[in-house]
Amino acid sequence: MSDTRPPSRPSQPSSSGAGSPETHVIDYRAAEHLLAARDPRGAVKLLDSVIAAHPENTAARLLRARAFFAAAQLRPAALEFELVLEREPDNAFAHFALARTHERSGRPEQARKHFRLAAALDPQPDYLAAARFEN
């Protein structure tokens, strides 16, 4: 089962040895702030060490995917969104974000598939509008 929460303090030290569990939580939160402040590359740098220590943490991967997308690094963004969806196939936001990534990459058929999956999983207005079911 995947973990959609930010990295938390594990009962044993991280095998990577890079930073303490508290540092990983701080880096994750700082990456959220950097992304909000429109510094996606800075967010990616912080998240690299978090993901190295917690590769199973889906929340960190989803945040890194969003940062890649914001930095117009579309291939890495797509790979991260796909990894999230392997772990959480019912994650409507990840489908929607992957669809946007495909759309920006000039892959409309792949985009439509994921827009429709997002809308089917969570029929919120943005997802329904993007899915264009009437077409």
Disulfide bonds with the S-S distance in Angstrom:
none
